Amino acid sequence: MPKDVSPRWDRRMQQRLARGEAAALGELYDRFASLVHSLAHRVLGDEKAADRITREVFGYIWENPDAYDPKQGSMRSWVARITQGQAVARLRQAELGRGSREELEQKVRSANAAARADYIVTSMPAPLRAALELAYFKRRDYRQAAADLQISEDEARRRLRLGLQLLSTANALPQEDSAQPGYGTSR
């Protein structure tokens, strides 16, 4: 299934979930389970904990399909925000008493930024991702990336610049006051 889905698909999926269609939950799970699991694993660093978060996230979605608001973004983004909120809450709970409050918050900030960066990279259009992967993993400059991708040097620079701009938002802290129910908040 394609990663990019239309807002119409998101609305139909929400309606199907609200009607209690188990097949809709299965379809949503097939589409987003790897995203949920990888984000949870990135935050928690634990396979079993990521499995639990995955079950909790899809349980929450099944029980609260009306919490999704298409005006706030795509269903994919909503699912990622729920996952991140649940995983961060679990991380805070697990780390409580293991160090100072400042150390805990630093660990949470780092895990949040890493999870956001992973989400940004997996969500960006394939041409941007390909340029960034060449630059980062293969240490290509924009000229070499242009040759590898068979595009102009200007286009390679544009893709790298845009990809890096998107990634730079990973360290931006979400505004706590603007959180909507089901949007990054834990149950």
C-alpha positions as CSV (number, residue, x, y, z in Angstrom):
1,M,0.0,0.0,0.0
2,P,1.3,3.5,-0.7
3,K,2.5,5.6,2.1
4,D,0.8,8.7,0.8
5,V,-3.0,8.6,1.2
6,S,-5.6,11.2,0.5
7,P,-7.6,13.1,3.0
8,R,-10.6,11.3,1.6
9,W,-9.1,8.0,2.6
10,D,-8.4,9.4,6.1
11,R,-12.1,10.5,6.5
12,R,-13.4,7.2,5.2
13,M,-11.1,5.2,7.5
14,Q,-12.3,7.3,10.5
15,Q,-16.0,6.6,9.5
16,R,-15.4,2.9,9.1
17,L,-13.6,2.8,12.5
18,A,-16.5,4.8,14.1
19,R,-19.0,2.2,12.7
20,G,-16.9,-0.6,14.4
21,E,-15.6,-2.2,11.2
22,A,-12.9,-4.7,12.4
23,A,-11.6,-4.9,8.8
24,A,-10.9,-1.1,8.9
25,L,-8.8,-1.6,12.0
26,G,-6.9,-4.4,10.2
27,E,-6.3,-2.2,7.2
28,L,-5.1,0.7,9.4
29,Y,-2.8,-1.7,11.3
30,D,-1.4,-3.1,8.0
31,R,-0.7,0.4,6.9
32,F,0.7,2.0,10.1
33,A,1.9,-0.8,12.4
34,S,5.6,-0.6,11.2
35,L,5.5,3.2,11.7
36,V,4.1,2.9,15.2
37,H,6.5,0.1,16.2
38,S,9.5,1.9,14.9
39,L,8.7,5.2,16.5
40,A,8.0,3.5,19.9
41,H,11.2,1.5,19.6
42,R,13.2,4.6,18.7
43,V,11.9,6.3,21.9
44,L,12.1,3.4,24.3
45,G,14.9,1.3,22.8
46,D,13.1,-1.9,23.8
47,E,11.4,-4.3,21.5
48,K,8.8,-5.6,24.0
49,A,7.9,-2.1,25.1
50,A,7.5,-1.1,21.5
51,D,5.2,-4.1,21.0
52,R,3.1,-3.0,24.0
53,I,2.9,0.6,22.7
54,T,1.8,-0.7,19.3
55,R,-1.1,-2.6,20.8
56,E,-2.0,0.3,23.0
57,V,-2.0,2.8,20.2
58,F,-4.3,0.6,18.0
59,G,-6.5,-0.1,21.0
60,Y,-6.8,3.6,21.6
61,I,-7.7,4.3,17.9
62,W,-10.3,1.5,18.0
63,E,-11.9,2.9,21.1
64,N,-11.6,6.6,20.1
65,P,-11.9,7.0,16.3
66,D,-13.6,10.3,16.8
67,A,-10.5,11.7,18.4
68,Y,-9.1,12.1,14.9
69,D,-9.6,15.6,13.5
70,P,-8.8,15.9,9.8
71,K,-8.3,19.6,10.3
72,Q,-5.3,18.9,12.5
73,G,-3.5,16.8,9.8
74,S,-3.4,13.4,8.2
75,M,-4.3,10.2,10.0
76,R,-0.7,9.1,9.6
77,S,0.4,12.2,11.6
78,W,-2.3,11.6,14.2
79,V,-1.2,8.0,14.7
80,A,2.4,9.1,15.0
81,R,1.5,11.7,17.6
82,I,-0.4,9.2,19.6
83,T,2.5,6.8,19.5
84,Q,5.0,9.5,20.4
85,G,2.9,10.6,23.4
86,Q,2.4,7.0,24.6
87,A,6.1,6.2,24.2
88,V,7.3,9.3,26.0
89,A,4.9,8.7,28.8
90,R,6.2,5.1,29.1
91,L,9.8,6.4,29.0
92,R,9.1,8.9,31.8
93,Q,7.4,6.2,33.9
94,A,10.3,3.8,33.3
95,E,13.0,6.3,34.1
96,L,11.4,7.8,37.2
97,G,13.7,7.7,40.1
98,R,16.8,6.7,38.0
99,G,18.4,10.1,38.0
100,S,17.7,13.8,38.3
101,R,14.6,15.4,36.7
102,E,16.9,17.3,34.4
103,E,18.5,14.0,33.2
104,L,15.1,12.5,32.6
105,E,13.9,15.5,30.6
106,Q,17.1,15.5,28.5
107,K,16.6,11.8,27.8
108,V,12.9,12.5,26.8
109,R,13.9,15.5,24.6
110,S,16.5,13.4,22.8
111,A,14.1,10.5,22.3
112,N,11.5,12.9,21.1
113,A,13.8,14.5,18.6
114,A,15.1,11.1,17.3
115,A,11.5,9.9,16.8
116,R,10.5,13.1,15.1
117,A,13.5,12.9,12.8
118,D,12.7,9.2,11.9
119,Y,9.1,10.2,11.2
120,I,10.1,13.2,9.1
121,V,12.5,11.1,7.0
122,T,10.0,8.3,6.4
123,S,7.3,10.8,5.6
124,M,9.2,13.0,3.2
125,P,8.8,12.5,-0.6
126,A,11.1,9.8,-2.0
127,P,13.1,12.3,-4.1
128,L,14.1,14.3,-1.0
129,R,14.8,11.1,1.0
130,A,17.0,9.7,-1.8
131,A,19.1,12.9,-2.0
132,L,19.5,13.0,1.8
133,E,20.5,9.3,2.0
134,L,23.2,9.8,-0.7
135,A,24.5,12.8,1.2
136,Y,24.4,11.2,4.6
137,F,25.1,7.5,4.1
138,K,27.3,7.7,1.0
139,R,28.9,11.0,1.8
140,R,28.0,12.5,-1.6
141,D,28.1,16.2,-2.2
142,Y,25.3,17.8,-4.2
143,R,27.3,17.4,-7.5
144,Q,27.8,13.6,-6.9
145,A,24.2,13.3,-5.7
146,A,23.0,15.0,-8.9
147,A,25.0,12.6,-11.0
148,D,23.8,9.5,-9.0
149,L,20.2,10.6,-9.2
150,Q,20.5,11.8,-12.8
151,I,19.2,15.3,-12.0
152,S,20.6,18.8,-12.4
153,E,23.0,20.1,-9.7
154,D,20.4,22.9,-8.9
155,E,17.7,20.3,-8.4
156,A,20.1,18.3,-6.1
157,R,20.9,21.4,-4.1
158,R,17.2,22.2,-3.8
159,R,16.3,18.6,-2.6
160,L,19.1,18.6,-0.1
161,R,18.2,22.0,1.2
162,L,14.5,21.2,1.6
163,G,15.2,17.8,3.1
164,L,17.6,19.4,5.7
165,Q,15.1,22.1,6.4
166,L,12.5,19.5,7.2
167,L,14.9,17.6,9.4
168,S,15.8,20.7,11.3
169,T,12.3,20.8,12.6
170,A,12.8,17.6,14.5
171,N,14.4,19.5,17.4
172,A,11.5,21.9,17.6
173,L,9.6,21.3,20.8
174,P,5.8,20.9,20.3
175,Q,3.7,23.5,22.1
176,E,2.2,21.8,25.1
177,D,-0.7,24.3,25.3
178,S,-1.9,23.6,21.8
179,A,-2.2,19.8,22.2
180,Q,-5.6,18.5,21.1
181,P,-7.2,15.4,22.7
182,G,-5.6,12.4,21.0
183,Y,-2.9,14.5,19.5
184,G,0.3,13.6,21.3
185,T,-1.4,13.3,24.7
186,S,-1.3,10.0,26.6
187,R,-4.5,8.5,27.9
